């Protein structure tokens, strides 16, 4: 399994912990629009859970600006490369 596949698998796991219902597939284009329960409060829950899962910290601008799972994966990949 590539690092990218592992990151997406772990993101999907986190989303499954935060939300009861998920689309059949979680991919780069998956966004809050695809998950009805993904509101502003649950966005913070997702970010906090991802920070714990990956042992990273998102900046406040990253938290505000991220639009889909692909962007989340890119941020995580970049942060893991620096650690």
DSSP file (Angstrom, degrees, kcal/mol; ACC not computed):
  #  RESIDUE AA STRUCTURE BP1 BP2  ACC     N-H-->O    O-->H-N    N-H-->O    O-->H-N    TCO  KAPPA ALPHA  PHI   PSI    X-CA   Y-CA   Z-CA
    1    1 A X              0   0    0      0, 0.0     2,-0.0     0, 0.0     0, 0.0   0.000 360.0 360.0 360.0 131.1    0.0    0.0    0.0
    2    2 A X     >  -     0   0    0      1,-0.1     4,-2.4     4,-0.0     5,-0.2  -0.295 360.0-109.5 -75.0 164.6    1.4    3.4   -1.0
    3    3 A X  H  > S+     0   0    0      1,-0.2     4,-2.6     2,-0.2     5,-0.2   0.905 120.8  53.2 -60.0 -40.6    1.6    6.3    1.5
    4    4 A X  H  > S+     0   0    0      2,-0.2     4,-2.4     1,-0.2    -1,-0.2   0.923 109.2  47.6 -61.6 -45.5   -1.2    8.0   -0.4
    5    5 A X  H  > S+     0   0    0      1,-0.2     4,-2.4     2,-0.2    -1,-0.2   0.900 112.1  50.6 -61.8 -41.0   -3.5    5.0   -0.2
    6    6 A X  H  X S+     0   0    0     -4,-2.4     4,-2.5     2,-0.2    -2,-0.2   0.905 109.5  50.4 -64.1 -41.9   -2.7    4.7    3.5
    7    7 A X  H  X S+     0   0    0     -4,-2.6     4,-2.6     2,-0.2    -2,-0.2   0.935 112.2  46.7 -62.8 -46.5   -3.5    8.3    4.1
    8    8 A X  H  X S+     0   0    0     -4,-2.4     4,-2.6     2,-0.2    -1,-0.2   0.893 111.8  51.8 -63.4 -38.8   -6.9    8.0    2.3
    9    9 A X  H  X S+     0   0    0     -4,-2.4     4,-2.0     1,-0.2    -1,-0.2   0.925 112.5  45.2 -62.1 -44.2   -7.7    4.8    4.2
   10   10 A X  H  X S+     0   0    0     -4,-2.5     4,-2.2     2,-0.2    -2,-0.2   0.865 111.7  51.7 -70.5 -36.1   -7.0    6.6    7.5
   11   11 A X  H  X S+     0   0    0     -4,-2.6     4,-2.8     2,-0.2     5,-0.2   0.935 110.2  49.6 -63.4 -45.1   -9.0    9.7    6.5
   12   12 A X  H  X S+     0   0    0     -4,-2.6     4,-2.2     1,-0.2    -2,-0.2   0.881 109.0  52.9 -60.8 -38.3  -11.9    7.4    5.6
   13   13 A X  H  X S+     0   0    0     -4,-2.0     4,-1.4     2,-0.2    -1,-0.2   0.931 110.5  47.0 -62.0 -45.6  -11.6    5.7    9.0
   14   14 A X  H  X S+     0   0    0     -4,-2.2     4,-1.8     1,-0.2     3,-0.4   0.928 110.9  51.2 -62.5 -46.0  -11.7    9.0   10.8
   15   15 A X  H  X S+     0   0    0     -4,-2.8     4,-2.9     1,-0.2    -1,-0.2   0.885 107.8  54.1 -59.9 -37.1  -14.7   10.2    8.8
   16   16 A X  H  < S+     0   0    0     -4,-2.2    -1,-0.2     1,-0.2    -2,-0.2   0.807 107.7  50.3 -65.3 -29.8  -16.4    6.9    9.7
   17   17 A X  H  < S+     0   0    0     -4,-1.4    -1,-0.2    -3,-0.4    -2,-0.2   0.833 117.0  39.6 -75.5 -32.7  -15.8    7.6   13.3
   18   18 A X  H  < S+     0   0    0     -4,-1.8     2,-0.4    -5,-0.1    -2,-0.2   0.855 117.2  46.7 -85.3 -37.4  -17.3   11.2   13.1
   19   19 A X     <  -     0   0    0     -4,-2.9    -1,-0.1    -5,-0.2     3,-0.1  -0.850  59.4-153.1-114.9 143.1  -20.2   10.5   10.7
   20   20 A X  S    S+     0   0    0     -2,-0.4     2,-0.5     1,-0.2    -1,-0.1   0.860  88.3  42.4 -75.3 -37.4  -22.9    7.8   10.8
   21   21 A X        +     0   0    0      0, 0.0     2,-0.3     0, 0.0    16,-0.2  -0.943  67.1 170.9-118.6 131.4  -23.4    7.9    7.0
   22   22 A X        -     0   0    0     -2,-0.5    13,-0.1    -3,-0.1     4,-0.1  -0.919  39.5 -95.4-129.6 156.6  -20.8    8.2    4.4
   23   23 A X        -     0   0    0     -2,-0.3     3,-0.1     1,-0.1    -1,-0.0  -0.275  45.3-104.2 -61.4 160.6  -20.7    7.9    0.6
   24   24 A X  S    S+     0   0    0      1,-0.2     2,-0.4     2,-0.0    -1,-0.1   0.843 107.0  30.6 -57.3 -34.2  -19.8    4.5   -0.8
   25   25 A X        -     0   0    0      2,-0.0     2,-0.6   -13,-0.0    -1,-0.2  -0.990  68.4-151.6-132.0 135.6  -16.4    5.7   -1.7
   26   26 A X        +     0   0    0     -2,-0.4     2,-0.2    -4,-0.1   -14,-0.1  -0.926  35.7 153.5-103.2 118.5  -14.2    8.4   -0.1
   27   27 A X    >   -     0   0    0     -2,-0.6     3,-1.6   -15,-0.0    42,-0.4  -0.716  59.3 -76.5-135.1-175.1  -11.9   10.0   -2.6
   28   28 A X  T 3  S+     0   0    0      1,-0.3    42,-2.9    -2,-0.2    43,-0.4   0.808 126.7  48.6 -57.1 -33.6  -10.1   13.3   -3.4
   29   29 A X  T 3  S+     0   0    0     40,-0.2    -1,-0.3    39,-0.1     2,-0.1   0.527  80.2 119.4 -88.3  -5.6  -13.2   15.1   -4.5
   30   30 A X    <   +     0   0    0     -3,-1.6    39,-2.8    38,-0.1     2,-0.2  -0.408  41.4 165.9 -61.8 131.2  -15.4   14.0   -1.5
   31   31 A X    >>  -     0   0    0     37,-0.2     3,-1.8    -2,-0.1     4,-0.5  -0.780  55.2 -83.6-138.1-179.9  -16.4   17.2    0.4
   32   32 A X  G >4 S+     0   0    0     35,-0.4     3,-0.9     1,-0.3     6,-0.4   0.790 122.8  66.4 -58.8 -27.8  -18.9   18.4    3.0
   33   33 A X  G 34 S+     0   0    0      1,-0.2    -1,-0.3     3,-0.0     3,-0.1   0.762  99.3  51.8 -65.1 -23.9  -21.5   18.6    0.3
   34   34 A X  G <4 S+     0   0    0     -3,-1.8     2,-0.5     1,-0.2    -1,-0.2   0.590 106.8  55.8 -88.0 -12.2  -21.3   14.8    0.0
   35   35 A X  S X< S-     0   0    0     -3,-0.9     3,-2.6    -4,-0.5    -1,-0.2  -0.906  70.7-158.5-126.6 100.7  -21.9   14.2    3.7
   36   36 A X  T 3  S+     0   0    0     -2,-0.5    -1,-0.1     1,-0.3   -14,-0.1   0.792  91.3  53.3 -52.4 -34.4  -25.1   15.8    5.0
   37   37 A X  T 3  S+     0   0    0    -16,-0.2     2,-1.9     1,-0.1    -1,-0.3   0.513  79.0 106.3 -80.8  -3.0  -23.9   15.8    8.6
   38   38 A X    <   +     0   0    0     -3,-2.6     2,-0.1    -6,-0.4    -3,-0.1  -0.553  47.7 146.9 -81.3  83.2  -20.7   17.6    7.8
   39   39 A X     >  -     0   0    0     -2,-1.9     4,-2.0     1,-0.0     5,-0.1  -0.365  67.0 -80.7-103.7-172.3  -21.5   21.0    9.1
   40   40 A X  H  > S+     0   0    0      1,-0.2     4,-1.4     2,-0.2     5,-0.1   0.873 129.5  48.6 -63.5 -37.5  -19.2   23.6   10.7
   41   41 A X  H  > S+     0   0    0      1,-0.2     4,-1.8     2,-0.2     3,-0.2   0.940 113.7  45.7 -67.2 -46.1  -19.2   21.9   14.1
   42   42 A X  H  > S+     0   0    0     -5,-0.2     4,-2.6     1,-0.2    -2,-0.2   0.771 104.3  64.0 -69.4 -23.4  -18.5   18.5   12.6
   43   43 A X  H  X S+     0   0    0     -4,-2.0     4,-2.5     2,-0.2    -1,-0.2   0.929 104.5  46.4 -61.5 -43.5  -15.8   20.1   10.5
   44   44 A X  H  X S+     0   0    0     -4,-1.4     4,-2.8    -3,-0.2     5,-0.2   0.903 111.0  52.4 -64.4 -40.8  -13.9   20.9   13.7
   45   45 A X  H  X S+     0   0    0     -4,-1.8     4,-2.3     2,-0.2    -2,-0.2   0.898 109.7  49.2 -61.3 -40.4  -14.5   17.3   15.0
   46   46 A X  H  X S+     0   0    0     -4,-2.6     4,-2.6     2,-0.2    -2,-0.2   0.944 112.2  47.8 -62.9 -48.3  -13.1   16.0   11.7
   47   47 A X  H  X S+     0   0    0     -4,-2.5     4,-2.6     1,-0.2    -2,-0.2   0.931 113.0  47.6 -60.2 -47.2  -10.0   18.2   12.0
   48   48 A X  H  X S+     0   0    0     -4,-2.8     4,-2.0     1,-0.2    -1,-0.2   0.911 113.0  48.6 -61.4 -42.5   -9.4   17.3   15.7
   49   49 A X  H  X S+     0   0    0     -4,-2.3     4,-2.6    -5,-0.2    -1,-0.2   0.888 111.7  49.6 -66.0 -38.5   -9.8   13.6   14.9
   50   50 A X  H  X S+     0   0    0     -4,-2.6     4,-2.7     2,-0.2     5,-0.3   0.897 108.2  53.7 -66.1 -39.7   -7.4   13.8   12.0
   51   51 A X  H  X>S+     0   0    0     -4,-2.6     4,-1.2    -5,-0.2     5,-1.2   0.904 112.7  43.9 -60.9 -40.2   -4.9   15.7   14.1
   52   52 A X  H  <5S+     0   0    0     -4,-2.0    -2,-0.2     2,-0.2    -1,-0.2   0.914 114.3  49.7 -70.7 -41.8   -5.0   12.8   16.7
   53   53 A X  H  <5S+     0   0    0     -4,-2.6    -2,-0.2     1,-0.2    -1,-0.2   0.914 124.7  27.9 -62.2 -44.6   -4.9   10.1   14.0
   54   54 A X  H  <5S-     0   0    0     -4,-2.7    -1,-0.2    -5,-0.2    -2,-0.2   0.491 101.1-126.2 -99.6  -4.4   -1.9   11.6   12.2
   55   55 A X  T  <5 +     0   0    0     -4,-1.2     2,-0.2    -5,-0.3    -3,-0.2   0.940  69.9 119.3  56.2  50.4   -0.2   13.3   15.2
   56   56 A X      < -     0   0    0     -5,-1.2     2,-0.4    -6,-0.2    -1,-0.2  -0.793  58.7-128.5-131.8 174.1   -0.1   16.6   13.3
   57   57 A X        -     0   0    0     -2,-0.2     2,-0.3    -3,-0.1    -9,-0.1  -0.998  13.8-146.3-129.4 129.7   -1.6   20.1   13.7
   58   58 A X        -     0   0    0     -2,-0.4     2,-0.1   -11,-0.1    -7,-0.0  -0.690  22.6-122.1 -86.1 145.9   -3.6   22.1   11.1
   59   59 A X     >  -     0   0    0     -2,-0.3     4,-2.3     1,-0.1     5,-0.2  -0.460  27.0-109.4 -78.7 162.1   -3.2   25.8   11.0
   60   60 A X  H  > S+     0   0    0      1,-0.2     4,-2.0     2,-0.2     5,-0.2   0.878 120.6  52.0 -62.2 -36.3   -6.3   27.9   11.4
   61   61 A X  H  > S+     0   0    0      2,-0.2     4,-2.7     1,-0.2    -1,-0.2   0.885 108.3  51.0 -68.5 -36.3   -6.1   28.9    7.7
   62   62 A X  H  > S+     0   0    0      2,-0.2     4,-1.8     1,-0.2    -2,-0.2   0.913 109.3  51.3 -63.5 -41.5   -5.9   25.3    6.6
   63   63 A X  H  < S+     0   0    0     -4,-2.3    -2,-0.2     1,-0.2    -1,-0.2   0.905 117.1  39.8 -61.0 -41.8   -8.9   24.5    8.8
   64   64 A X  H  < S+     0   0    0     -4,-2.0    -2,-0.2    -5,-0.2    -1,-0.2   0.854 119.4  43.6 -75.9 -36.4  -10.9   27.3    7.1
   65   65 A X  H  < S+     0   0    0     -4,-2.7    -2,-0.2    -5,-0.2    -3,-0.2   0.683  79.9 110.7 -90.4 -19.3   -9.7   26.9    3.6
   66   66 A X     <  +     0   0    0     -4,-1.8     3,-0.1    -5,-0.2    -4,-0.0  -0.344  36.7 176.1 -64.5 133.0   -9.8   23.1    3.0
   67   67 A X        +     0   0    0      1,-0.2   -35,-0.4    -2,-0.1     2,-0.3   0.625  55.6   6.1-114.4 -18.2  -12.6   22.2    0.6
   68   68 A X  S  > S-     0   0    0    -37,-0.2     4,-1.9   -36,-0.1     3,-0.3  -0.956  77.9 -91.2-158.0 175.0  -12.3   18.4    0.1
   69   69 A X  H  > S+     0   0    0    -39,-2.8     4,-2.9   -42,-0.4   -41,-0.2   0.834 119.1  60.2 -63.8 -33.7  -10.6   15.2    1.1
   70   70 A X  H  > S+     0   0    0    -42,-2.9     4,-2.2   -40,-0.2    -1,-0.2   0.906 106.2  46.5 -61.1 -41.8   -7.9   15.6   -1.6
   71   71 A X  H  > S+     0   0    0    -43,-0.4     4,-2.3    -3,-0.3    -1,-0.2   0.889 111.9  51.5 -68.0 -38.4   -6.8   18.9    0.0
   72   72 A X  H  X S+     0   0    0     -4,-1.9     4,-2.5     1,-0.2    -2,-0.2   0.938 110.5  48.8 -60.7 -46.3   -6.9   17.3    3.4
   73   73 A X  H  X S+     0   0    0     -4,-2.9     4,-2.8     1,-0.2    -2,-0.2   0.886 109.6  52.4 -62.0 -39.6   -4.7   14.5    2.1
   74   74 A X  H  X S+     0   0    0     -4,-2.2     4,-2.4     2,-0.2    -1,-0.2   0.921 110.6  47.2 -62.6 -43.9   -2.3   16.9    0.5
   75   75 A X  H  X S+     0   0    0     -4,-2.3     4,-2.5     2,-0.2    -2,-0.2   0.925 113.7  47.9 -63.0 -44.7   -1.9   18.9    3.8
   76   76 A X  H  X S+     0   0    0     -4,-2.5     4,-2.7     2,-0.2     5,-0.2   0.930 111.3  50.4 -62.9 -45.3   -1.4   15.6    5.7
   77   77 A X  H  X S+     0   0    0     -4,-2.8     4,-2.0     1,-0.2    -1,-0.2   0.919 112.1  47.9 -57.7 -45.5    1.2   14.4    3.2
   78   78 A X  H  X S+     0   0    0     -4,-2.4     4,-1.2     1,-0.2    -1,-0.2   0.914 113.3  46.9 -63.3 -43.6    3.1   17.6    3.4
   79   79 A X  H  X S+     0   0    0     -4,-2.5     4,-0.7     1,-0.2    -2,-0.2   0.878 111.9  50.0 -68.6 -37.1    3.1   17.7    7.2
   80   80 A X  H  < S+     0   0    0     -4,-2.7     3,-0.5     1,-0.2    -1,-0.2   0.855 106.6  56.3 -68.9 -33.2    4.2   14.0    7.5
   81   81 A X  H  < S+     0   0    0     -4,-2.0    -1,-0.2    -5,-0.2    -2,-0.2   0.816 107.9  49.1 -66.4 -29.6    7.0   14.7    5.0
   82   82 A X  H  <        0   0    0     -4,-1.2    -1,-0.2     1,-0.2    -2,-0.2   0.637 360.0 360.0 -84.1 -15.1    8.3   17.4    7.3
   83   83 A X     <        0   0    0     -4,-0.7    -1,-0.2    -3,-0.5    -2,-0.2   0.482 360.0 360.0 -91.8 360.0    8.2   15.4   10.5
